[in-house]
Amino acid sequence: MLDKTITIILAGGVGSRLHPLTADRAKPAVPFGGNYRIIDFTLTNCLHSGLRRVLVLTQYKSHSLQKHLRDGWSIFNPEISEYITPVPPQMRTGESWYSGTADAIRQNLYLLERSNANTVLILSGDHIYRMDYAAMLQFHRDQGAELTIACMPVPLASASSFGIMSVDDAYRIREFHEKPKNPKPMPDEPHRALASMGIYIFNMDLICRELQADSDFAASSHDFGKDIIPRLIETYCVCAYRFGGKTGRVTPDQYWRDVGTIDSYYAANMDLLAQVPPLNLYQSDWPIRTYHGQNPPARMAPGALGHEGQLLNSLLGSGTVVSGGTVRHSILFSQVQVDETAVVEDSILFDGVHVGTGAQLKRCIVDKNVQIPPGERIGFDATADAVRFTVSESGITVIPKDYHFPTVAQNPARM
């Protein structure tokens, strides 16, 4: 069945709620976990699940994403019909860009029709999780389903952000409501609802027929959750696949996160620093693949004045040097430098960040190539930080990529 499956990864969203991290890159290309990009988790799932024909539908600010796919994921052999191919909008069916998840695939139906596949797996490129899609494909076949949707329980208080479904004892979906105001709880769990994860398996003939029909509906928003799925459950065999079960080869940690906001992105990164992380990155037969630059090893070293550096419960990327500074409960990507007596706490520092002598960062996200001046303090006064930077609802301060600090004479925050 794997040989007859084509995979589509939706990776073209604007990601406006992650601004400024998405000011110059698509959401799936945002760095994560000190070593990866967000899309690496979905692509790794494809790799370990045995799926070798993957189309990545790109759209907004896709250069960084396409470069990452080229550098880190050119691993399949097109001579035997294996590929990971970025597909930008081509306006083959009109003069519009993708106007919804369903429309994005409809505009590329010709790629599906000529693939000789009989099953289509549809994924999102901006979620953090590990999953064996082969087990879900087997479930789809065993159930005789025409559409299968991966699902998981979520707290009822947050269920209105998801597509919520009700199922019978045979896993058939009987109701589906996209982002309902009053979500229906699960019968045996009154405080949780069964939510769609945005992972779909379609039979090829069904998806081709339904997407063509949906394009003719002027009132449609061309979205799977809002338009396609509610219509299909009345006529076709639409089943729910419970995520995080014992089937499949990946350890069932049941971890899945939509890192769509600064706060959720920050929290998912901090999850990796828990004593027992809820997301297991260390399963030896399920490593998360990514692109690795040619960097020297990370190093702790004393500063010029003899101060010894401290590293407490943190992740360090390759080429990072902490010379006499202190790093606590933080994630540092590659080629970061922390100078003498500087303190970095509860923070995420992207590639090439330099923290000057005596500077202090607390609950910050610092994008690439930012030079933090000596003595600078960020993350201690939300009001002052908001004048210069983005501050999230929970108080996370985000310094954008390539930000240039004014000189001391021009900077009232340091006078």
Phi, psi and omega per residue, in radians:
M1 nan -0.531 3.124
L2 -1.090 -0.648 -3.133
D3 -1.206 -0.359 -3.128
K4 -1.821 0.327 -3.138
T5 -2.010 2.323 2.985
I6 -1.948 2.407 -3.068
T7 -1.891 2.353 3.082
I8 -2.098 2.191 3.078
I9 -1.892 2.102 3.113
L10 -1.451 1.980 -3.011
A11 -2.371 0.526 -3.029
G12 -1.954 0.116 -3.073
G13 -1.165 2.719 -3.114
V14 -1.209 -0.681 -3.110
G15 1.191 0.657 -3.037
S16 -1.095 -0.528 -3.114
R17 -1.279 -0.204 3.075
L18 -1.710 0.105 3.109
H19 -1.058 2.443 0.168
P20 -1.606 0.126 3.121
L21 -1.135 -0.392 3.129
T22 -1.829 0.302 3.131
A23 -1.139 -0.571 -3.097
D24 -2.187 0.130 -3.096
R25 -2.592 2.682 3.040
A26 -1.221 2.690 -3.118
K27 -0.961 -0.763 3.134
P28 -1.100 -0.314 -3.141
A29 -1.607 0.007 3.138
V30 -1.161 2.294 3.113
P31 -1.055 2.644 -3.109
F32 -2.630 2.425 2.935
G33 1.196 0.377 3.065
G34 1.392 -0.121 -2.998
N35 -2.574 -0.336 -2.891
Y36 -2.112 3.061 2.834
R37 -1.942 2.729 -3.080
I38 -0.982 -0.716 -3.073
I39 -1.156 -0.321 -3.124
D40 -1.024 -0.534 -3.095
F41 -1.225 -0.765 3.096
T42 -1.161 -0.766 3.138
L43 -1.129 -0.667 3.091
T44 -1.103 -0.699 3.078
N45 -1.040 -0.713 3.096
C46 -1.097 -0.801 -3.103
L47 -1.027 -0.908 -3.083
H48 -1.301 -0.331 3.101
S49 -1.462 -0.081 3.119
G50 1.463 0.337 3.128
L51 -1.653 2.133 -2.970
R52 -2.107 0.101 3.084
R53 -2.197 1.784 -2.961
V54 -2.252 2.196 3.031
L55 -1.886 2.220 3.130
V56 -1.876 1.894 -3.095
L57 -1.458 1.933 -3.113
T58 -1.802 2.919 3.059
Q59 -2.758 -1.383 -3.014
Y60 -1.428 2.313 2.989
K61 0.780 1.002 -2.944
S62 -1.620 -0.042 -3.037
H63 -1.054 -0.836 -3.130
S64 -1.055 -0.717 3.130
L65 -1.141 -0.806 -3.117
Q66 -1.139 -0.632 3.081
K67 -1.133 -0.706 3.118
H68 -1.139 -0.717 3.096
L69 -1.083 -0.702 3.122
R70 -1.154 -0.813 -3.024
D71 -1.348 -0.612 -3.027
G72 -1.894 -0.267 -2.996
W73 -2.247 0.369 3.026
S74 -1.501 1.162 -2.959
I75 -2.024 -0.173 -3.096
F76 -1.745 2.838 -3.063
N77 -1.842 1.861 -3.124
P78 -1.144 -0.315 3.133
E79 -1.187 -0.351 3.065
I80 -2.035 0.543 3.047
S81 1.079 0.673 2.999
E82 -1.973 2.410 -3.087
Y83 -2.918 2.673 2.828
I84 -2.147 1.871 -2.968
T85 -2.087 2.110 3.004
P86 -1.266 2.399 -3.112
V87 -2.210 1.742 3.077
P88 -1.334 2.889 3.070
P89 -1.040 2.295 -3.103
Q90 -2.013 -0.065 3.141
M91 0.913 0.756 3.115
R92 -1.287 -0.422 -3.068
T93 -1.957 0.134 -3.115
G94 2.875 -2.838 -3.084
E95 -1.924 0.371 -3.106
S96 -1.947 2.708 2.974
W97 -1.340 -3.137 3.102
Y98 -1.087 2.273 -3.084
S99 -2.024 0.440 3.140
G100 2.743 2.881 -3.102
T101 -1.073 -0.752 -3.140
A102 -1.201 -0.687 -3.135
D103 -1.142 -0.604 3.117
A104 -1.044 -0.717 3.127
I105 -1.344 -0.645 3.125
R106 -1.036 -0.680 -3.136
Q107 -1.175 -0.200 3.133
N108 -2.107 0.433 -3.130
L109 -1.051 -0.497 -3.125
Y110 -1.094 -0.530 3.097
L111 -1.226 -0.592 3.091
L112 -1.255 -0.763 -3.049
E113 -1.141 -0.517 -3.132
R114 -1.666 0.111 -3.074
S115 -1.462 -0.272 -3.056
N116 1.140 0.262 3.069
A117 -1.477 2.720 3.036
N118 -2.001 -0.018 -3.132
T119 -2.400 2.461 3.134
V120 -2.116 2.157 3.048
L121 -1.788 2.150 -3.097
I122 -1.964 2.217 -3.058
L123 -2.280 2.839 2.991
S124 -1.797 2.511 -3.123
G125 -1.639 0.217 -3.042
D126 -2.281 0.595 3.056
H127 -2.099 2.641 3.121
I128 -1.865 1.983 3.137
Y129 -3.032 2.931 3.023
R130 -2.162 2.352 -3.075
M131 -2.746 2.411 3.060
D132 -1.584 1.759 -3.111
Y133 -1.183 -0.389 3.130
A134 -1.074 -0.654 3.117
A135 -1.161 -0.660 3.104
M136 -1.191 -0.682 3.082
L137 -1.105 -0.685 3.101
Q138 -1.126 -0.716 3.081
F139 -1.060 -0.766 3.138
H140 -1.003 -0.768 -3.135
R141 -1.230 -0.780 -3.103
D142 -1.091 -0.578 -3.130
Q143 -1.426 -0.194 -3.043
G144 1.152 0.539 -3.060
A145 -1.352 2.674 3.004
E146 -1.768 -0.402 3.009
L147 -2.552 2.298 3.072
T148 -2.170 2.372 -3.108
I149 -2.099 2.200 3.058
A150 -1.265 2.456 -3.072
C151 -2.515 2.846 3.083
M152 -2.713 2.671 3.082
P153 -1.259 2.465 3.054
V154 -2.294 2.710 3.100
P155 -1.020 2.447 -3.094
L156 -1.040 -0.542 -3.100
A157 -1.139 -0.471 -3.131
S158 -1.912 0.101 -3.023
A159 -1.192 -0.382 -3.120
S160 -1.209 -0.082 3.078
S161 -1.603 0.012 -3.040
F162 -2.188 2.949 2.877
G163 -1.395 2.151 -3.031
I164 -1.922 2.365 -3.066
M165 -2.217 2.793 2.974
S166 -2.134 2.424 -3.081
V167 -2.224 2.771 3.052
D168 -1.706 -3.036 -3.074
D169 -1.183 -0.310 3.137
A170 -1.704 0.257 3.113
Y171 1.248 0.186 3.072
R172 -1.334 2.374 3.097
I173 -1.438 2.145 -3.108
R174 -1.815 -0.422 3.088
E175 -2.465 2.553 3.072
F176 -2.586 2.188 -3.138
H177 -2.309 2.162 -3.130
E178 -1.414 2.049 3.085
K179 0.840 1.023 -3.107
P180 -1.238 2.594 3.099
K181 -1.219 -0.590 3.131
N182 -2.160 1.430 -3.065
P183 -1.070 2.506 3.136
K184 -1.516 2.181 -3.123
P185 -1.283 2.851 3.045
M186 -1.243 2.501 -3.058
P187 -0.996 -0.669 -3.088
D188 -1.705 -0.006 3.129
E189 -2.431 1.518 -3.010
P190 -1.161 -0.240 -3.130
H191 -1.784 0.112 3.133
R192 -2.378 2.705 3.082
A193 -2.181 2.749 -3.124
L194 -1.607 2.029 -2.979
A195 -1.971 2.525 3.023
S196 -1.262 2.464 3.089
M197 -1.692 0.036 -3.104
G198 1.280 0.427 3.097
I199 -2.003 2.075 -3.022
Y200 -2.213 2.489 2.935
I201 -2.079 2.080 3.115
F202 -1.963 2.509 2.823
N203 -1.201 2.487 -3.011
M204 -1.046 -0.797 -3.087
D205 -1.109 -0.627 -3.133
L206 -1.178 -0.834 -3.059
I207 -1.178 -0.659 3.127
C208 -1.118 -0.761 -3.115
R209 -1.179 -0.769 -3.062
E210 -1.271 -0.611 3.122
L211 -1.220 -0.631 3.070
Q212 -1.149 -0.724 3.135
A213 -1.174 -0.687 -3.120
D214 -1.124 -0.555 -3.119
S215 -1.145 -0.350 -3.130
D216 -1.528 -0.143 -3.134
F217 -1.545 1.896 -3.091
A218 -1.118 -0.517 -3.097
A219 -1.459 -0.103 -3.083
S220 -1.316 2.511 3.009
S221 -1.594 0.042 3.068
H222 1.008 0.819 -3.131
D223 -2.173 2.465 -3.115
F224 -1.101 -0.864 -3.070
G225 -1.185 -0.677 -3.074
K226 -1.415 -0.624 -2.937
D227 -2.075 -0.888 -2.980
I228 -1.277 -0.976 -2.997
I229 -1.084 -0.818 -3.134
P230 -0.992 -0.579 3.122
R231 -1.260 -0.608 -3.006
L232 -1.317 -0.525 -3.030
I233 -1.179 -0.306 3.128
E234 -1.348 -0.444 -2.958
T235 -2.080 -0.560 -2.983
Y236 -1.969 2.922 3.095
C237 -1.417 1.732 -3.117
V238 -1.966 2.088 -3.021
C239 -2.038 2.773 3.108
A240 -1.903 2.312 3.086
Y241 -1.916 2.096 -3.067
R242 -1.365 2.083 -3.135
F243 -1.293 2.522 3.021
G244 1.510 0.318 3.090
G245 -1.430 -2.955 -3.070
K246 -1.514 -0.180 3.110
T247 -1.346 2.659 -3.115
G248 1.655 2.884 -3.014
R249 -1.654 -0.154 3.140
V250 -1.534 2.511 3.142
T251 -1.071 2.351 -3.024
P252 -1.385 1.292 3.133
D253 -1.407 -0.220 3.086
Q254 1.022 0.508 -3.129
Y255 -1.701 2.190 3.072
W256 -2.605 2.214 -3.129
R257 -2.354 2.345 2.936
D258 -1.634 1.852 -3.045
V259 -1.607 1.044 -2.998
G260 -1.537 -0.187 3.119
T261 -2.201 2.878 3.101
I262 -1.027 -0.750 -3.100
D263 -1.177 -0.745 3.124
S264 -1.208 -0.625 3.073
Y265 -1.106 -0.811 3.137
Y266 -1.082 -0.781 -3.115
A267 -1.101 -0.698 3.141
A268 -1.151 -0.660 3.056
N269 -1.126 -0.790 -3.128
M270 -1.134 -0.449 3.058
D271 -0.973 -0.569 -3.099
L272 -1.202 -0.241 -3.115
L273 -1.741 0.056 3.086
A274 -1.126 2.721 -3.139
Q275 -0.976 -0.774 2.985
V276 -2.110 1.678 -3.065
P277 -1.015 2.375 3.128
P278 -1.198 -0.316 3.049
L279 -1.911 2.045 -3.061
N280 -1.522 1.791 3.095
L281 -1.497 -0.034 -2.952
Y282 -1.934 0.231 3.043
Q283 -1.182 2.046 -2.933
S284 -1.121 -0.495 3.139
D285 -1.739 0.245 3.064
W286 -2.455 0.902 -3.133
P287 -1.185 2.540 3.096
I288 -1.466 2.068 -3.103
R289 -1.491 2.593 3.069
T290 -2.787 -3.100 3.017
Y291 -1.585 2.295 3.103
H292 -1.981 2.144 3.046
G293 -1.257 2.851 -3.138
Q294 -1.493 1.471 -3.084
N295 -2.054 2.687 3.023
P296 -1.266 3.014 3.127
P297 -1.143 2.729 2.997
A298 -1.162 2.669 -3.057
R299 -2.546 2.461 2.903
M300 -1.815 2.300 -3.077
A301 -2.544 2.673 3.042
P302 -1.241 2.648 3.104
G303 -1.369 3.081 -3.101
A304 -1.089 -0.504 -3.139
L305 -1.636 0.112 3.047
G306 1.654 -0.009 3.111
H307 -1.178 2.291 3.079
E308 -1.446 2.405 3.094
G309 -1.291 2.768 3.075
Q310 -2.244 2.359 3.098
L311 -2.246 2.029 -3.092
L312 -2.178 2.031 3.034
N313 0.794 1.084 -3.094
S314 -2.422 2.866 3.045
L315 -1.938 2.325 3.133
L316 -2.112 2.246 3.061
G317 -1.388 2.935 -3.113
S318 -1.134 2.541 3.114
G319 1.388 0.011 -3.141
T320 -1.429 2.434 -3.133
V321 -2.239 2.134 3.021
V322 -1.879 1.830 -3.041
S323 -1.943 1.546 3.110
G324 1.444 0.078 3.097
G325 -1.705 3.122 -3.138
T326 -2.147 2.280 3.108
V327 -2.189 2.067 -3.131
R328 -2.158 2.275 2.991
H329 0.800 0.958 -3.069
S330 -2.435 2.881 3.121
I331 -2.141 2.064 3.139
L332 -1.995 2.166 3.111
F333 -1.343 -2.829 -3.025
S334 -1.365 2.638 3.041
Q335 1.013 0.585 3.017
V336 -1.523 2.519 3.091
Q337 -2.213 2.246 3.096
V338 -2.086 2.021 -3.023
D339 -1.502 3.089 -3.011
E340 -1.012 2.351 3.125
T341 1.107 0.052 3.023
A342 -1.240 2.637 3.141
V343 -2.255 2.162 3.082
V344 -2.070 2.078 -3.045
E345 -2.371 2.337 3.083
D346 0.919 0.739 -3.007
S347 -2.287 2.865 3.096
I348 -2.194 2.114 -3.119
L349 -2.056 2.121 -3.121
F350 -1.378 3.121 -3.078
D351 -0.924 2.407 2.959
G352 1.332 0.183 3.109
V353 -1.322 2.421 3.107
H354 -2.127 2.094 3.137
V355 -1.787 2.001 -3.040
G356 -1.250 2.931 -3.105
T357 -0.939 2.232 3.065
G358 1.295 0.005 3.113
A359 -1.221 2.710 -3.135
Q360 -2.320 2.239 3.101
L361 -2.188 2.305 3.098
K362 -2.430 2.194 -3.140
R363 0.923 0.967 3.139
C364 -2.107 2.658 2.883
I365 -2.067 2.091 -3.107
V366 -2.004 2.043 -3.112
D367 -1.302 3.129 -2.932
K368 -1.023 2.525 2.877
N369 1.085 0.513 3.082
V370 -1.602 2.350 3.090
Q371 -1.794 1.865 3.113
I372 -1.421 2.070 -3.066
P373 -1.129 2.686 3.043
P374 -0.962 2.389 3.085
G375 1.396 -0.081 -3.132
E376 -1.151 2.506 3.081
R377 -2.201 2.102 -3.121
I378 -2.325 2.370 3.118
G379 1.775 0.122 -3.107
F380 -1.924 -0.307 -3.133
D381 -2.425 1.705 -3.045
A382 -1.080 -0.625 -3.132
T383 -1.134 -0.812 3.121
A384 -1.171 -0.680 3.134
D385 -1.123 -0.644 -3.084
A386 -1.162 -0.357 3.087
V387 -1.178 -0.586 -3.066
R388 -1.853 -0.531 -2.959
F389 -2.261 3.114 2.993
T390 -1.509 2.294 3.073
V391 -2.128 2.159 -3.071
S392 -1.310 3.052 -3.128
E393 -1.047 -0.612 -3.125
S394 -1.602 0.081 3.044
G395 1.642 0.346 3.062
I396 -1.444 2.198 -3.141
T397 -1.646 2.256 -3.091
V398 -2.031 2.084 3.079
I399 -1.717 2.129 -3.006
P400 -1.262 2.873 3.142
K401 -0.991 2.376 3.065
D402 1.072 0.401 3.128
Y403 -1.113 2.385 3.117
H404 -1.934 2.109 3.098
F405 -1.354 2.500 3.050
P406 -1.211 2.896 3.082
T407 -1.168 2.901 -3.096
V408 -1.003 -0.684 -3.114
A409 -1.159 -0.476 -3.110
Q410 -1.628 -0.126 -2.975
N411 -1.851 1.702 -3.099
P412 -1.119 -0.407 -3.119
A413 -1.176 -0.313 -3.088
R414 -2.043 0.174 -3.132
M415 -1.558 nan nan
